[in-house]
Amino acid sequence: MSGDDSGTGLGHNTELLEVFATLADTLIDDYDVVDLLQTLVDASVDLLDVDASGILLADQHGDLDLIASTSESSRLVELIQLSADEGPCIESFRGGIAVAVPDIAAVAAQWPRFAEAAAEAGFTSVYAVPLRLRRTTIGTLNLFRTAGEDLDELETRAAQAMADVATIGILHERTLRASDAARDQLERALQSRVIIEQAKGVVAYTASISVEDAFERLRKHARGARRPLVDVARDVVELRLEL
């Protein structure tokens, strides 16, 4: 997590501006949707007072898929929500509204499988932000914390603003490429995610480390080399790169 001396948890203004500039670039440049959304979840953890983040994105049928996450813990909680069809992230997507759960234990009766998975992962609160433009909701940005209560107003506004810019970028690209191309784009995103999962397994096995640490190693290399995460993952899977 990043923080500053003022206690807002938003970090330096320049860092936040850089994130917005990166997300806004999708309005004018070609991009990989997985890399865009990975940038969004990484920035959420870097700049907000949260410990993990994940993104669920809807396919052409309106079914949610996990596209990006910052940790194995958040990934597993997201997958539990999808399989159980319950949780604040599902609620946020269906209603197109932000859903704050400052105390996950308090919703155990409402969302038992989600609450159990979150507790096992060590999360105590979650904030789900819709990826929405007007009446169109295409997914959710989900922020997890291991201590404390809900995000403050400034952080929730920043989270929604980042989600909004990412949403505009995705919908803008889909409009330009029309419906067939949009379906192809999401299919590529899902294929990219498969490659990333494979690379995590390869690194974990060859380096004798946990899948969590393997994912962190992939992300750090991609950031340091300024390359899309999926390209680094593909090199690892095809044995052109050893991490």
KEVOSE-579422 format. One line per field, with one value per residue (C-alpha): residue in one letter; y negated, z negated, x negated. Coordinates in nm, 3 decimals. Example, Ala and Ser with C-alpha at 12.3 -4.5 7.8 and 13.67 -1.06 7.14 Angstrom:
residu <- c(a, s) $
Y <- c(0.450, 0.106) $
Z <- c(-0.780, -0.714) $
X <- c(-1.230, -1.367) $
% end
This chain:
residu <- c(m, s, g, d, d, s, g, t, g, l, g, h, n, t, e, l, l, e, v, f, a, t, l, a, d, t, l, i, d, d, y, d, v, v, d, l, l, q, t, l, v, d, a, s, v, d, l, l, d, v, d, a, s, g, i, l, l, a, d, q, h, g, d, l, d, l, i, a, s, t, s, e, s, s, r, l, v, e, l, i, q, l, s, a, d, e, g, p, c, i, e, s, f, r, g, g, i, a, v, a, v, p, d, i, a, a, v, a, a, q, w, p, r, f, a, e, a, a, a, e, a, g, f, t, s, v, y, a, v, p, l, r, l, r, r, t, t, i, g, t, l, n, l, f, r, t, a, g, e, d, l, d, e, l, e, t, r, a, a, q, a, m, a, d, v, a, t, i, g, i, l, h, e, r, t, l, r, a, s, d, a, a, r, d, q, l, e, r, a, l, q, s, r, v, i, i, e, q, a, k, g, v, v, a, y, t, a, s, i, s, v, e, d, a, f, e, r, l, r, k, h, a, r, g, a, r, r, p, l, v, d, v, a, r, d, v, v, e, l, r, l, e, l) $
Y <- c(0.000, -0.356, -0.644, -0.999, -1.211, -1.360, -1.018, -1.017, -0.699, -0.845, -0.887, -1.164, -1.358, -1.297, -0.921, -0.953, -1.178, -0.925, -0.652, -0.865, -0.947, -0.576, -0.488, -0.783, -0.667, -0.391, -0.655, -0.724, -0.425, -0.055, 0.148, 0.489, 0.498, 0.732, 0.498, 0.200, 0.369, 0.502, 0.142, 0.043, 0.304, 0.242, -0.132, -0.071, 0.106, -0.140, -0.455, -0.359, -0.222, 0.134, 0.461, 0.635, 0.567, 0.757, 0.693, 0.889, 0.817, 0.927, 1.123, 1.080, 1.285, 1.074, 1.344, 1.224, 1.349, 1.270, 1.072, 0.913, 0.937, 0.832, 1.147, 1.511, 1.436, 1.180, 1.404, 1.693, 1.474, 1.341, 1.694, 1.799, 1.510, 1.618, 1.984, 1.906, 1.621, 1.409, 1.130, 0.752, 0.763, 0.952, 0.709, 0.410, 0.543, 0.625, 0.294, 0.074, -0.074, -0.085, 0.168, 0.111, 0.389, 0.243, 0.564, 0.885, 1.092, 0.898, 1.030, 1.398, 1.476, 1.292, 1.420, 1.723, 1.864, 1.522, 1.435, 1.768, 1.734, 1.373, 1.461, 1.747, 1.505, 1.259, 0.985, 0.787, 0.538, 0.492, 0.210, 0.295, 0.024, 0.067, 0.024, -0.176, -0.442, -0.577, -0.267, -0.029, 0.173, 0.395, 0.520, 0.426, 0.309, 0.477, 0.351, 0.565, 0.470, 0.683, 0.424, 0.116, 0.032, -0.127, -0.359, -0.731, -0.957, -1.082, -0.729, -0.607, -0.899, -0.823, -0.453, -0.535, -0.788, -0.531, -0.277, -0.532, -0.616, -0.247, -0.188, -0.472, -0.330, 0.020, -0.099, -0.344, -0.065, 0.162, -0.107, -0.157, 0.211, 0.294, 0.592, 0.872, 0.710, 0.647, 1.016, 1.094, 0.848, 1.015, 1.357, 1.238, 1.108, 1.446, 1.623, 1.382, 1.465, 1.836, 1.769, 1.567, 1.848, 2.097, 1.872, 1.844, 2.222, 2.245, 1.986, 2.138, 2.482, 2.385, 2.141, 2.355, 2.064, 2.010, 1.916, 1.583, 1.507, 1.628, 1.384, 1.101, 1.192, 1.180, 0.842, 0.690, 0.806, 0.669, 0.336, 0.312, 0.405, 0.185, 0.477, 0.605, 0.869, 1.119, 1.086, 1.166, 1.457, 1.594, 1.580, 1.775, 2.040, 2.077, 2.101, 1.785, 1.625, 1.767, 1.578) $
Z <- c(0.000, 0.056, -0.172, -0.245, -0.551, -0.532, -0.600, -0.297, -0.155, 0.195, 0.225, 0.427, 0.667, 0.947, 0.911, 0.938, 1.242, 1.407, 1.357, 1.514, 1.803, 1.861, 1.851, 2.072, 2.335, 2.424, 2.582, 2.854, 2.868, 2.936, 2.616, 2.454, 2.228, 1.975, 1.946, 1.903, 1.626, 1.458, 1.452, 1.285, 1.008, 0.945, 0.919, 0.678, 0.435, 0.489, 0.436, 0.215, -0.138, -0.023, -0.034, 0.279, 0.585, 0.864, 1.171, 1.301, 1.664, 1.841, 2.166, 2.456, 2.270, 1.955, 1.762, 1.541, 1.570, 1.355, 1.577, 1.342, 0.978, 0.759, 0.546, 0.530, 0.222, 0.400, 0.707, 0.504, 0.332, 0.670, 0.808, 0.507, 0.574, 0.935, 0.855, 0.574, 0.767, 0.453, 0.291, 0.306, 0.645, 0.801, 0.635, 0.767, 1.122, 1.120, 0.970, 1.134, 0.793, 0.549, 0.267, -0.056, -0.311, -0.603, -0.805, -0.600, -0.906, -0.924, -0.584, -0.654, -0.664, -0.336, -0.144, -0.337, -0.079, -0.002, -0.371, -0.445, -0.154, -0.243, -0.607, -0.512, -0.291, -0.581, -0.438, -0.672, -0.434, -0.064, 0.163, 0.506, 0.774, 1.098, 1.434, 1.568, 1.822, 1.793, 1.803, 1.926, 1.665, 1.799, 1.478, 1.132, 0.963, 0.623, 0.338, 0.035, -0.304, -0.583, -0.858, -0.933, -0.805, -0.483, -0.250, -0.312, -0.074, 0.111, 0.179, 0.294, 0.538, 0.670, 0.711, 0.902, 1.119, 1.217, 1.291, 1.502, 1.716, 1.774, 1.866, 2.117, 2.274, 2.310, 2.445, 2.681, 2.828, 2.855, 3.039, 3.287, 3.359, 3.350, 3.182, 3.355, 3.277, 2.918, 2.873, 3.023, 2.783, 2.479, 2.614, 2.647, 2.291, 2.163, 2.366, 2.225, 1.874, 1.943, 2.055, 1.740, 1.522, 1.704, 1.656, 1.284, 1.263, 1.460, 1.245, 0.923, 1.025, 1.167, 0.887, 0.609, 0.484, 0.417, 0.695, 0.516, 0.529, 0.888, 0.992, 0.813, 0.995, 1.332, 1.253, 1.134, 1.446, 1.674, 1.495, 1.496, 1.863, 1.953, 2.136, 2.132, 1.865, 2.117, 2.338, 2.044, 1.949, 2.305, 2.308, 1.982, 2.107, 2.435, 2.241, 2.390, 2.045, 1.705, 1.391) $
X <- c(0.000, -0.105, -0.033, -0.139, -0.194, 0.156, 0.312, 0.536, 0.375, 0.377, 0.001, -0.157, 0.061, -0.190, -0.146, 0.231, 0.197, -0.034, 0.225, 0.497, 0.266, 0.197, 0.566, 0.658, 0.408, 0.652, 0.874, 0.617, 0.380, 0.413, 0.390, 0.425, 0.730, 0.565, 0.266, 0.500, 0.696, 0.381, 0.256, 0.582, 0.568, 0.197, 0.261, 0.547, 0.316, 0.032, 0.238, 0.533, 0.542, 0.618, 0.427, 0.553, 0.764, 0.935, 1.149, 1.446, 1.541, 1.859, 1.849, 2.091, 2.352, 2.329, 2.142, 1.858, 1.500, 1.198, 0.959, 0.703, 0.596, 0.306, 0.282, 0.380, 0.590, 0.808, 0.823, 0.962, 1.220, 1.334, 1.363, 1.571, 1.808, 1.843, 1.903, 2.146, 2.310, 2.302, 2.106, 2.063, 1.890, 2.181, 2.422, 2.226, 2.235, 2.604, 2.709, 2.447, 2.372, 2.082, 2.117, 1.925, 1.883, 1.681, 1.721, 1.727, 1.822, 2.148, 2.264, 2.197, 2.570, 2.634, 2.329, 2.196, 1.954, 1.809, 1.770, 1.600, 1.356, 1.275, 1.215, 0.983, 0.788, 0.756, 0.976, 1.199, 1.362, 1.430, 1.540, 1.685, 1.688, 1.886, 1.715, 2.006, 2.088, 2.442, 2.665, 2.397, 2.209, 1.933, 1.772, 1.648, 1.329, 1.302, 1.084, 0.996, 0.854, 0.709, 0.758, 0.963, 1.305, 1.432, 1.244, 1.279, 1.468, 1.159, 1.039, 1.380, 1.401, 1.052, 1.140, 1.457, 1.273, 1.009, 1.281, 1.469, 1.167, 1.094, 1.458, 1.457, 1.142, 1.289, 1.625, 1.457, 1.248, 1.550, 1.745, 1.463, 1.427, 1.801, 1.961, 1.767, 1.434, 1.543, 1.614, 1.275, 1.113, 1.268, 1.176, 0.816, 0.834, 0.948, 0.678, 0.421, 0.536, 0.488, 0.130, 0.065, 0.199, -0.025, -0.327, -0.257, -0.267, -0.589, -0.767, -0.635, -0.762, -1.100, -1.183, -1.028, -0.820, -0.450, -0.211, -0.160, -0.534, -0.551, -0.280, -0.460, -0.782, -0.600, -0.445, -0.773, -0.955, -0.682, -0.688, -1.066, -1.090, -0.790, -0.630, -0.272, -0.225, -0.088, -0.400, -0.625, -0.400, -0.408, -0.790, -0.798, -0.553, -0.743, -1.073, -1.222, -1.249, -1.340, -1.242) $
% end
